[in-house]
Amino acid sequence: MNYDPTFDQTRLDQLADQCLVDNTGTGKVIFLSDDEDNRLELTSWRFEDEEAQARLMKSEFKLYLLELLDTLLVYRAQHELPNASQGVVSVRQNQMTVQWVSRAEAERLRDL
């Protein structure tokens, strides 16, 4: 199976359409994996508005995003792509993007 470069964003867009229609928050979700199978192990949520973050953390969005991140990590590892074990999802109201970053950058962002 060939790598689909639109896979990540398409899935994020679907999740945003499903769960972020009324979201007013802006922030980042930093995620990492040290697992042999490249499964999701750690997330750090950094939002400007604590109330918006709390709403997202208590909603179905959190569970669905964690499941999606796990899928994306495994998918990238299967295709041996760079920085397949860590990244940052940026949430801006009802939109999301993902940036795959180096381990050092993910650790730096997580420690802020």
Backbone as XML, in Angstrom:
<?xml version="1.0"?>
<chain id="A" units="angstrom">
  <residue number="1" name="MET">
    <atom name="N" x="0.844" y="-1.178" z="0.000"/>
    <atom name="CA" x="0.000" y="0.000" z="0.000"/>
    <atom name="C" x="0.890" y="1.242" z="0.000"/>
  </residue>
  <residue number="2" name="ASN">
    <atom name="N" x="0.586" y="2.190" z="-0.879"/>
    <atom name="CA" x="1.349" y="3.422" z="-0.985"/>
    <atom name="C" x="0.902" y="4.425" z="0.069"/>
  </residue>
  <residue number="3" name="TYR">
    <atom name="N" x="1.824" y="5.283" z="0.448"/>
    <atom name="CA" x="1.527" y="6.344" z="1.407"/>
    <atom name="C" x="0.620" y="7.389" z="0.759"/>
  </residue>
  <residue number="4" name="ASP">
    <atom name="N" x="-0.402" y="7.802" z="1.474"/>
    <atom name="CA" x="-1.326" y="8.844" z="1.026"/>
    <atom name="C" x="-0.994" y="10.130" z="1.766"/>
  </residue>
  <residue number="5" name="PRO">
    <atom name="N" x="-0.421" y="11.130" z="1.101"/>
    <atom name="CA" x="-0.025" y="12.365" z="1.791"/>
    <atom name="C" x="-1.199" y="13.188" z="2.319"/>
  </residue>
  <residue number="6" name="THR">
    <atom name="N" x="-2.412" y="12.873" z="1.896"/>
    <atom name="CA" x="-3.585" y="13.607" z="2.385"/>
    <atom name="C" x="-4.257" y="12.901" z="3.562"/>
  </residue>
  <residue number="7" name="PHE">
    <atom name="N" x="-3.779" y="11.731" z="3.922"/>
    <atom name="CA" x="-4.411" y="10.906" z="4.949"/>
    <atom name="C" x="-4.579" y="11.659" z="6.273"/>
  </residue>
  <residue number="8" name="ASP">
    <atom name="N" x="-3.496" y="12.260" z="6.765"/>
    <atom name="CA" x="-3.526" y="12.947" z="8.064"/>
    <atom name="C" x="-4.566" y="14.066" z="8.087"/>
  </residue>
  <residue number="9" name="GLN">
    <atom name="N" x="-4.432" y="14.981" z="7.123"/>
    <atom name="CA" x="-5.301" y="16.159" z="7.141"/>
    <atom name="C" x="-6.755" y="15.802" z="6.875"/>
  </residue>
  <residue number="10" name="THR">
    <atom name="N" x="-6.988" y="14.838" z="5.999"/>
    <atom name="CA" x="-8.366" y="14.420" z="5.721"/>
    <atom name="C" x="-9.031" y="13.917" z="6.991"/>
  </residue>
  <residue number="11" name="ARG">
    <atom name="N" x="-8.329" y="13.102" z="7.755"/>
    <atom name="CA" x="-8.900" y="12.559" z="8.991"/>
    <atom name="C" x="-9.090" y="13.653" z="10.049"/>
  </residue>
  <residue number="12" name="LEU">
    <atom name="N" x="-8.150" y="14.580" z="10.134"/>
    <atom name="CA" x="-8.307" y="15.698" z="11.070"/>
    <atom name="C" x="-9.504" y="16.567" z="10.692"/>
  </residue>
  <residue number="13" name="ASP">
    <atom name="N" x="-9.680" y="16.809" z="9.406"/>
    <atom name="CA" x="-10.823" y="17.604" z="8.947"/>
    <atom name="C" x="-12.141" y="16.913" z="9.285"/>
  </residue>
  <residue number="14" name="GLN">
    <atom name="N" x="-12.196" y="15.607" z="9.107"/>
    <atom name="CA" x="-13.405" y="14.857" z="9.438"/>
    <atom name="C" x="-13.717" y="14.969" z="10.931"/>
  </residue>
  <residue number="15" name="LEU">
    <atom name="N" x="-12.683" y="14.840" z="11.758"/>
    <atom name="CA" x="-12.886" y="14.945" z="13.203"/>
    <atom name="C" x="-13.319" y="16.358" z="13.590"/>
  </residue>
  <residue number="16" name="ALA">
    <atom name="N" x="-12.713" y="17.360" z="12.998"/>
    <atom name="CA" x="-13.096" y="18.749" z="13.287"/>
    <atom name="C" x="-14.554" y="18.996" z="12.910"/>
  </residue>
  <residue number="17" name="ASP">
    <atom name="N" x="-14.966" y="18.490" z="11.753"/>
    <atom name="CA" x="-16.355" y="18.653" z="11.330"/>
    <atom name="C" x="-17.316" y="17.969" z="12.292"/>
  </residue>
  <residue number="18" name="GLN">
    <atom name="N" x="-16.875" y="16.876" z="12.864"/>
    <atom name="CA" x="-17.720" y="16.107" z="13.774"/>
    <atom name="C" x="-17.771" y="16.705" z="15.178"/>
  </residue>
  <residue number="19" name="CYS">
    <atom name="N" x="-16.647" y="17.230" z="15.656"/>
    <atom name="CA" x="-16.569" y="17.572" z="17.082"/>
    <atom name="C" x="-16.263" y="19.032" z="17.411"/>
  </residue>
  <residue number="20" name="LEU">
    <atom name="N" x="-15.802" y="19.812" z="16.459"/>
    <atom name="CA" x="-15.333" y="21.156" z="16.803"/>
    <atom name="C" x="-16.205" y="22.279" z="16.258"/>
  </residue>
  <residue number="21" name="VAL">
    <atom name="N" x="-17.417" y="21.987" z="15.883"/>
    <atom name="CA" x="-18.302" y="22.986" z="15.284"/>
    <atom name="C" x="-18.449" y="24.211" z="16.189"/>
  </residue>
  <residue number="22" name="ASP">
    <atom name="N" x="-18.604" y="23.999" z="17.489"/>
    <atom name="CA" x="-18.822" y="25.107" z="18.426"/>
    <atom name="C" x="-17.587" y="25.459" z="19.246"/>
  </residue>
  <residue number="23" name="ASN">
    <atom name="N" x="-16.438" y="24.914" z="18.904"/>
    <atom name="CA" x="-15.228" y="25.175" z="19.682"/>
    <atom name="C" x="-14.755" y="26.609" z="19.500"/>
  </residue>
  <residue number="24" name="THR">
    <atom name="N" x="-14.406" y="27.247" z="20.600"/>
    <atom name="CA" x="-13.883" y="28.609" z="20.553"/>
    <atom name="C" x="-12.424" y="28.658" z="20.967"/>
  </residue>
  <residue number="25" name="GLY">
    <atom name="N" x="-11.866" y="27.526" z="21.349"/>
    <atom name="CA" x="-10.505" y="27.481" z="21.866"/>
    <atom name="C" x="-9.446" y="27.388" z="20.783"/>
  </residue>
  <residue number="26" name="THR">
    <atom name="N" x="-8.250" y="27.808" z="21.191"/>
    <atom name="CA" x="-7.066" y="27.723" z="20.349"/>
    <atom name="C" x="-5.954" y="27.124" z="21.186"/>
  </residue>
  <residue number="27" name="GLY">
    <atom name="N" x="-5.277" y="26.135" z="20.630"/>
    <atom name="CA" x="-4.192" y="25.532" z="21.378"/>
    <atom name="C" x="-3.493" y="24.449" z="20.598"/>
  </residue>
  <residue number="28" name="LYS">
    <atom name="N" x="-2.672" y="23.692" z="21.333"/>
    <atom name="CA" x="-1.875" y="22.633" z="20.731"/>
    <atom name="C" x="-1.967" y="21.369" z="21.569"/>
  </residue>
  <residue number="29" name="VAL">
    <atom name="N" x="-1.892" y="20.240" z="20.880"/>
    <atom name="CA" x="-1.787" y="18.944" z="21.531"/>
    <atom name="C" x="-0.478" y="18.335" z="21.044"/>
  </residue>
  <residue number="30" name="ILE">
    <atom name="N" x="0.497" y="18.232" z="21.962"/>
    <atom name="CA" x="1.785" y="17.640" z="21.638"/>
    <atom name="C" x="1.676" y="16.156" z="21.936"/>
  </residue>
  <residue number="31" name="PHE">
    <atom name="N" x="2.140" y="15.314" z="21.021"/>
    <atom name="CA" x="2.009" y="13.877" z="21.229"/>
    <atom name="C" x="3.313" y="13.156" z="20.891"/>
  </residue>
  <residue number="32" name="LEU">
    <atom name="N" x="3.550" y="12.053" z="21.618"/>
    <atom name="CA" x="4.799" y="11.306" z="21.484"/>
    <atom name="C" x="4.562" y="9.819" z="21.604"/>
  </residue>
  <residue number="33" name="SER">
    <atom name="N" x="5.491" y="9.074" z="21.019"/>
    <atom name="CA" x="5.497" y="7.634" z="21.177"/>
    <atom name="C" x="6.930" y="7.150" z="21.340"/>
  </residue>
  <residue number="34" name="ASP">
    <atom name="N" x="7.148" y="6.276" z="22.309"/>
    <atom name="CA" x="8.414" y="5.567" z="22.463"/>
    <atom name="C" x="8.199" y="4.079" z="22.264"/>
  </residue>
  <residue number="35" name="ASP">
    <atom name="N" x="6.977" y="3.727" z="21.968"/>
    <atom name="CA" x="6.560" y="2.341" z="21.865"/>
    <atom name="C" x="7.190" y="1.669" z="20.640"/>
  </residue>
  <residue number="36" name="GLU">
    <atom name="N" x="7.505" y="0.415" z="20.787"/>
    <atom name="CA" x="8.082" y="-0.364" z="19.690"/>
    <atom name="C" x="7.157" y="-0.389" z="18.469"/>
  </residue>
  <residue number="37" name="ASP">
    <atom name="N" x="5.872" y="-0.416" z="18.706"/>
    <atom name="CA" x="4.889" y="-0.423" z="17.624"/>
    <atom name="C" x="4.453" y="0.975" z="17.211"/>
  </residue>
  <residue number="38" name="ASN">
    <atom name="N" x="5.081" y="2.002" z="17.798"/>
    <atom name="CA" x="4.791" y="3.404" z="17.523"/>
    <atom name="C" x="3.356" y="3.781" z="17.880"/>
  </residue>
  <residue number="39" name="ARG">
    <atom name="N" x="2.866" y="3.246" z="18.982"/>
    <atom name="CA" x="1.523" y="3.574" z="19.465"/>
    <atom name="C" x="1.607" y="4.803" z="20.367"/>
  </residue>
  <residue number="40" name="LEU">
    <atom name="N" x="0.542" y="5.558" z="20.428"/>
    <atom name="CA" x="0.479" y="6.776" z="21.223"/>
    <atom name="C" x="0.726" y="6.480" z="22.694"/>
  </residue>
  <residue number="41" name="GLU">
    <atom name="N" x="1.630" y="7.246" z="23.294"/>
    <atom name="CA" x="1.931" y="7.056" z="24.712"/>
    <atom name="C" x="1.712" y="8.301" z="25.556"/>
  </residue>
  <residue number="42" name="LEU">
    <atom name="N" x="1.898" y="9.477" z="24.975"/>
    <atom name="CA" x="1.855" y="10.690" z="25.787"/>
    <atom name="C" x="1.266" y="11.838" z="24.987"/>
  </residue>
  <residue number="43" name="THR">
    <atom name="N" x="0.385" y="12.597" z="25.631"/>
    <atom name="CA" x="-0.099" y="13.848" z="25.050"/>
    <atom name="C" x="-0.005" y="14.941" z="26.095"/>
  </residue>
  <residue number="44" name="SER">
    <atom name="N" x="0.271" y="16.138" z="25.632"/>
    <atom name="CA" x="0.261" y="17.330" z="26.477"/>
    <atom name="C" x="-0.627" y="18.355" z="25.792"/>
  </residue>
  <residue number="45" name="TRP">
    <atom name="N" x="-1.625" y="18.814" z="26.517"/>
    <atom name="CA" x="-2.592" y="19.760" z="25.966"/>
    <atom name="C" x="-2.220" y="21.159" z="26.429"/>
  </residue>
  <residue number="46" name="ARG">
    <atom name="N" x="-2.068" y="22.091" z="25.489"/>
    <atom name="CA" x="-1.699" y="23.475" z="25.784"/>
    <atom name="C" x="-2.671" y="24.411" z="25.067"/>
  </residue>
  <residue number="47" name="PHE">
    <atom name="N" x="-3.622" y="24.940" z="25.823"/>
    <atom name="CA" x="-4.623" y="25.838" z="25.246"/>
    <atom name="C" x="-4.573" y="27.186" z="25.937"/>
  </residue>
  <residue number="48" name="GLU">
    <atom name="N" x="-4.881" y="28.227" z="25.173"/>
    <atom name="CA" x="-4.873" y="29.584" z="25.705"/>
    <atom name="C" x="-5.987" y="29.779" z="26.730"/>
  </residue>
  <residue number="49" name="ASP">
    <atom name="N" x="-7.118" y="29.181" z="26.487"/>
    <atom name="CA" x="-8.300" y="29.324" z="27.330"/>
    <atom name="C" x="-8.522" y="28.025" z="28.100"/>
  </residue>
  <residue number="50" name="GLU">
    <atom name="N" x="-8.343" y="28.068" z="29.409"/>
    <atom name="CA" x="-8.483" y="26.870" z="30.228"/>
    <atom name="C" x="-9.896" y="26.293" z="30.165"/>
  </residue>
  <residue number="51" name="GLU">
    <atom name="N" x="-10.897" y="27.149" z="30.053"/>
    <atom name="CA" x="-12.282" y="26.681" z="29.985"/>
    <atom name="C" x="-12.530" y="25.912" z="28.682"/>
  </residue>
  <residue number="52" name="ALA">
    <atom name="N" x="-12.004" y="26.432" z="27.577"/>
    <atom name="CA" x="-12.150" y="25.736" z="26.291"/>
    <atom name="C" x="-11.426" y="24.392" z="26.337"/>
  </residue>
  <residue number="53" name="GLN">
    <atom name="N" x="-10.250" y="24.370" z="26.940"/>
    <atom name="CA" x="-9.500" y="23.116" z="27.070"/>
    <atom name="C" x="-10.278" y="22.113" z="27.912"/>
  </residue>
  <residue number="54" name="ALA">
    <atom name="N" x="-10.839" y="22.564" z="29.005"/>
    <atom name="CA" x="-11.606" y="21.670" z="29.878"/>
    <atom name="C" x="-12.810" y="21.082" z="29.139"/>
  </residue>
  <residue number="55" name="ARG">
    <atom name="N" x="-13.494" y="21.906" z="28.342"/>
    <atom name="CA" x="-14.630" y="21.399" z="27.557"/>
    <atom name="C" x="-14.187" y="20.318" z="26.582"/>
  </residue>
  <residue number="56" name="LEU">
    <atom name="N" x="-13.073" y="20.558" z="25.895"/>
    <atom name="CA" x="-12.577" y="19.568" z="24.934"/>
    <atom name="C" x="-12.127" y="18.285" z="25.624"/>
  </residue>
  <residue number="57" name="MET">
    <atom name="N" x="-11.503" y="18.433" z="26.774"/>
    <atom name="CA" x="-10.989" y="17.268" z="27.501"/>
    <atom name="C" x="-12.128" y="16.395" z="28.028"/>
  </residue>
  <residue number="58" name="LYS">
    <atom name="N" x="-13.272" y="16.992" z="28.283"/>
    <atom name="CA" x="-14.416" y="16.242" z="28.816"/>
    <atom name="C" x="-15.349" y="15.728" z="27.720"/>
  </residue>
  <residue number="59" name="SER">
    <atom name="N" x="-15.088" y="16.117" z="26.494"/>
    <atom name="CA" x="-15.992" y="15.752" z="25.404"/>
    <atom name="C" x="-15.501" y="14.505" z="24.683"/>
  </residue>
  <residue number="60" name="GLU">
    <atom name="N" x="-16.308" y="14.043" z="23.731"/>
    <atom name="CA" x="-15.922" y="12.896" z="22.909"/>
    <atom name="C" x="-14.725" y="13.236" z="22.029"/>
  </residue>
  <residue number="61" name="PHE">
    <atom name="N" x="-14.472" y="14.517" z="21.815"/>
    <atom name="CA" x="-13.336" y="14.941" z="20.999"/>
    <atom name="C" x="-12.029" y="14.353" z="21.510"/>
  </residue>
  <residue number="62" name="LYS">
    <atom name="N" x="-11.820" y="14.378" z="22.803"/>
    <atom name="CA" x="-10.555" y="13.878" z="23.356"/>
    <atom name="C" x="-10.342" y="12.416" z="22.978"/>
  </residue>
  <residue number="63" name="LEU">
    <atom name="N" x="-11.317" y="11.581" z="23.223"/>
    <atom name="CA" x="-11.195" y="10.160" z="22.912"/>
    <atom name="C" x="-10.944" y="9.950" z="21.417"/>
  </residue>
  <residue number="64" name="TYR">
    <atom name="N" x="-11.709" y="10.633" z="20.582"/>
    <atom name="CA" x="-11.557" y="10.472" z="19.142"/>
    <atom name="C" x="-10.195" y="10.968" z="18.657"/>
  </residue>
  <residue number="65" name="LEU">
    <atom name="N" x="-9.719" y="12.084" z="19.218"/>
    <atom name="CA" x="-8.408" y="12.590" z="18.814"/>
    <atom name="C" x="-7.312" y="11.615" z="19.227"/>
  </residue>
  <residue number="66" name="LEU">
    <atom name="N" x="-7.382" y="11.079" z="20.435"/>
    <atom name="CA" x="-6.367" y="10.124" z="20.879"/>
    <atom name="C" x="-6.344" y="8.890" z="19.972"/>
  </residue>
  <residue number="67" name="GLU">
    <atom name="N" x="-7.502" y="8.399" z="19.613"/>
    <atom name="CA" x="-7.573" y="7.248" z="18.702"/>
    <atom name="C" x="-6.989" y="7.605" z="17.334"/>
  </residue>
  <residue number="68" name="LEU">
    <atom name="N" x="-7.290" y="8.796" z="16.847"/>
    <atom name="CA" x="-6.774" y="9.220" z="15.556"/>
    <atom name="C" x="-5.257" y="9.385" z="15.593"/>
  </residue>
  <residue number="69" name="LEU">
    <atom name="N" x="-4.738" y="9.999" z="16.644"/>
    <atom name="CA" x="-3.290" y="10.171" z="16.750"/>
    <atom name="C" x="-2.576" y="8.826" z="16.766"/>
  </residue>
  <residue number="70" name="ASP">
    <atom name="N" x="-3.136" y="7.873" z="17.470"/>
    <atom name="CA" x="-2.566" y="6.528" z="17.498"/>
    <atom name="C" x="-2.515" y="5.955" z="16.077"/>
  </residue>
  <residue number="71" name="THR">
    <atom name="N" x="-3.596" y="6.106" z="15.345"/>
    <atom name="CA" x="-3.656" y="5.620" z="13.964"/>
    <atom name="C" x="-2.619" y="6.322" z="13.084"/>
  </residue>
  <residue number="72" name="LEU">
    <atom name="N" x="-2.501" y="7.639" z="13.231"/>
    <atom name="CA" x="-1.552" y="8.389" z="12.413"/>
    <atom name="C" x="-0.111" y="7.995" z="12.715"/>
  </residue>
  <residue number="73" name="LEU">
    <atom name="N" x="0.200" y="7.786" z="13.984"/>
    <atom name="CA" x="1.551" y="7.358" z="14.362"/>
    <atom name="C" x="1.898" y="6.017" z="13.724"/>
  </residue>
  <residue number="74" name="VAL">
    <atom name="N" x="1.003" y="5.073" z="13.818"/>
    <atom name="CA" x="1.236" y="3.748" z="13.246"/>
    <atom name="C" x="1.359" y="3.845" z="11.722"/>
  </residue>
  <residue number="75" name="TYR">
    <atom name="N" x="0.496" y="4.618" z="11.101"/>
    <atom name="CA" x="0.507" y="4.773" z="9.644"/>
    <atom name="C" x="1.843" y="5.334" z="9.170"/>
  </residue>
  <residue number="76" name="ARG">
    <atom name="N" x="2.315" y="6.390" z="9.819"/>
    <atom name="CA" x="3.593" y="6.990" z="9.418"/>
    <atom name="C" x="4.749" y="6.027" z="9.635"/>
  </residue>
  <residue number="77" name="ALA">
    <atom name="N" x="4.722" y="5.296" z="10.723"/>
    <atom name="CA" x="5.802" y="4.342" z="11.001"/>
    <atom name="C" x="5.803" y="3.221" z="9.960"/>
  </residue>
  <residue number="78" name="GLN">
    <atom name="N" x="4.636" y="2.756" z="9.570"/>
    <atom name="CA" x="4.551" y="1.705" z="8.552"/>
    <atom name="C" x="5.177" y="2.145" z="7.228"/>
  </residue>
  <residue number="79" name="HIS">
    <atom name="N" x="5.106" y="3.426" z="6.954"/>
    <atom name="CA" x="5.654" y="3.961" z="5.710"/>
    <atom name="C" x="7.045" y="4.566" z="5.911"/>
  </residue>
  <residue number="80" name="GLU">
    <atom name="N" x="7.600" y="4.374" z="7.111"/>
    <atom name="CA" x="8.966" y="4.798" z="7.442"/>
    <atom name="C" x="9.215" y="6.275" z="7.122"/>
  </residue>
  <residue number="81" name="LEU">
    <atom name="N" x="8.273" y="7.103" z="7.522"/>
    <atom name="CA" x="8.397" y="8.539" z="7.294"/>
    <atom name="C" x="9.188" y="9.191" z="8.430"/>
  </residue>
  <residue number="82" name="PRO">
    <atom name="N" x="9.855" y="10.309" z="8.151"/>
    <atom name="CA" x="10.614" y="10.989" z="9.204"/>
    <atom name="C" x="9.694" y="11.544" z="10.291"/>
  </residue>
  <residue number="83" name="ASN">
    <atom name="N" x="10.242" y="11.628" z="11.485"/>
    <atom name="CA" x="9.514" y="12.172" z="12.638"/>
    <atom name="C" x="8.179" y="11.464" z="12.840"/>
  </residue>
  <residue number="84" name="ALA">
    <atom name="N" x="8.158" y="10.172" z="12.647"/>
    <atom name="CA" x="6.914" y="9.403" z="12.725"/>
    <atom name="C" x="6.438" y="9.176" z="14.151"/>
  </residue>
  <residue number="85" name="SER">
    <atom name="N" x="7.243" y="9.543" z="15.141"/>
    <atom name="CA" x="6.895" y="9.225" z="16.535"/>
    <atom name="C" x="6.490" y="10.423" z="17.372"/>
  </residue>
  <residue number="86" name="GLN">
    <atom name="N" x="6.389" y="11.594" z="16.778"/>
    <atom name="CA" x="6.021" y="12.770" z="17.557"/>
    <atom name="C" x="5.516" y="13.875" z="16.644"/>
  </residue>
  <residue number="87" name="GLY">
    <atom name="N" x="4.608" y="14.672" z="17.208"/>
    <atom name="CA" x="4.065" y="15.775" z="16.431"/>
    <atom name="C" x="3.235" y="16.708" z="17.283"/>
  </residue>
  <residue number="88" name="VAL">
    <atom name="N" x="2.650" y="17.685" z="16.621"/>
    <atom name="CA" x="1.829" y="18.699" z="17.276"/>
    <atom name="C" x="0.567" y="18.915" z="16.447"/>
  </residue>
  <residue number="89" name="VAL">
    <atom name="N" x="-0.570" y="18.781" z="17.094"/>
    <atom name="CA" x="-1.836" y="19.136" z="16.459"/>
    <atom name="C" x="-2.199" y="20.540" z="16.931"/>
  </residue>
  <residue number="90" name="SER">
    <atom name="N" x="-2.383" y="21.427" z="15.995"/>
    <atom name="CA" x="-2.826" y="22.784" z="16.312"/>
    <atom name="C" x="-4.331" y="22.848" z="16.115"/>
  </residue>
  <residue number="91" name="VAL">
    <atom name="N" x="-5.017" y="23.356" z="17.137"/>
    <atom name="CA" x="-6.463" y="23.512" z="17.089"/>
    <atom name="C" x="-6.758" y="25.005" z="17.098"/>
  </residue>
  <residue number="92" name="ARG">
    <atom name="N" x="-7.467" y="25.448" z="16.085"/>
    <atom name="CA" x="-7.885" y="26.853" z="15.996"/>
    <atom name="C" x="-9.382" y="26.856" z="15.744"/>
  </residue>
  <residue number="93" name="GLN">
    <atom name="N" x="-10.108" y="26.971" z="16.822"/>
    <atom name="CA" x="-11.570" y="26.938" z="16.790"/>
    <atom name="C" x="-12.037" y="25.644" z="16.136"/>
  </residue>
  <residue number="94" name="ASN">
    <atom name="N" x="-12.563" y="25.687" z="14.914"/>
    <atom name="CA" x="-13.104" y="24.467" z="14.311"/>
    <atom name="C" x="-12.178" y="23.868" z="13.253"/>
  </residue>
  <residue number="95" name="GLN">
    <atom name="N" x="-10.883" y="24.191" z="13.326"/>
    <atom name="CA" x="-9.916" y="23.666" z="12.368"/>
    <atom name="C" x="-8.732" y="23.054" z="13.092"/>
  </residue>
  <residue number="96" name="MET">
    <atom name="N" x="-8.148" y="22.027" z="12.467"/>
    <atom name="CA" x="-6.960" y="21.378" z="13.027"/>
    <atom name="C" x="-5.944" y="21.123" z="11.923"/>
  </residue>
  <residue number="97" name="THR">
    <atom name="N" x="-4.683" y="21.196" z="12.301"/>
    <atom name="CA" x="-3.582" y="20.800" z="11.425"/>
    <atom name="C" x="-2.587" y="20.006" z="12.258"/>
  </residue>
  <residue number="98" name="VAL">
    <atom name="N" x="-1.786" y="19.199" z="11.590"/>
    <atom name="CA" x="-0.751" y="18.443" z="12.289"/>
    <atom name="C" x="0.597" y="18.802" z="11.684"/>
  </residue>
  <residue number="99" name="GLN">
    <atom name="N" x="1.577" y="18.907" z="12.561"/>
    <atom name="CA" x="2.954" y="19.128" z="12.135"/>
    <atom name="C" x="3.787" y="18.037" z="12.785"/>
  </residue>
  <residue number="100" name="TRP">
    <atom name="N" x="4.533" y="17.308" z="11.985"/>
    <atom name="CA" x="5.408" y="16.261" z="12.490"/>
    <atom name="C" x="6.752" y="16.901" z="12.765"/>
  </residue>
  <residue number="101" name="VAL">
    <atom name="N" x="7.222" y="16.789" z="14.011"/>
    <atom name="CA" x="8.414" y="17.511" z="14.453"/>
    <atom name="C" x="9.459" y="16.534" z="14.979"/>
  </residue>
  <residue number="102" name="SER">
    <atom name="N" x="10.656" y="17.056" z="15.177"/>
    <atom name="CA" x="11.735" y="16.242" z="15.744"/>
    <atom name="C" x="11.425" y="15.927" z="17.209"/>
  </residue>
  <residue number="103" name="ARG">
    <atom name="N" x="12.081" y="14.923" z="17.720"/>
    <atom name="CA" x="11.899" y="14.550" z="19.123"/>
    <atom name="C" x="12.270" y="15.725" z="20.034"/>
  </residue>
  <residue number="104" name="ALA">
    <atom name="N" x="13.365" y="16.389" z="19.717"/>
    <atom name="CA" x="13.815" y="17.524" z="20.533"/>
    <atom name="C" x="12.768" y="18.638" z="20.552"/>
  </residue>
  <residue number="105" name="GLU">
    <atom name="N" x="12.177" y="18.923" z="19.409"/>
    <atom name="CA" x="11.150" y="19.970" z="19.343"/>
    <atom name="C" x="9.904" y="19.580" z="20.123"/>
  </residue>
  <residue number="106" name="ALA">
    <atom name="N" x="9.485" y="18.329" z="20.018"/>
    <atom name="CA" x="8.316" y="17.868" z="20.772"/>
    <atom name="C" x="8.572" y="17.969" z="22.277"/>
  </residue>
  <residue number="107" name="GLU">
    <atom name="N" x="9.757" y="17.583" z="22.715"/>
    <atom name="CA" x="10.099" y="17.677" z="24.134"/>
    <atom name="C" x="10.134" y="19.126" z="24.593"/>
  </residue>
  <residue number="108" name="ARG">
    <atom name="N" x="10.680" y="20.001" z="23.763"/>
    <atom name="CA" x="10.745" y="21.430" z="24.110"/>
    <atom name="C" x="9.349" y="22.007" z="24.263"/>
  </residue>
  <residue number="109" name="LEU">
    <atom name="N" x="8.467" y="21.704" z="23.309"/>
    <atom name="CA" x="7.095" y="22.208" z="23.375"/>
    <atom name="C" x="6.352" y="21.643" z="24.573"/>
  </residue>
  <residue number="110" name="ARG">
    <atom name="N" x="6.590" y="20.405" z="24.881"/>
    <atom name="CA" x="5.926" y="19.768" z="26.005"/>
    <atom name="C" x="6.338" y="20.389" z="27.332"/>
  </residue>
  <residue number="111" name="ASP">
    <atom name="N" x="7.591" y="20.828" z="27.410"/>
    <atom name="CA" x="8.121" y="21.384" z="28.659"/>
    <atom name="C" x="7.820" y="22.859" z="28.856"/>
  </residue>
  <residue number="112" name="LEU">
    <atom name="N" x="7.217" y="23.515" z="27.859"/>
    <atom name="CA" x="6.894" y="24.952" z="27.997"/>
    <atom name="C" x="5.823" y="25.177" z="29.039"/>
  </residue>
</chain>
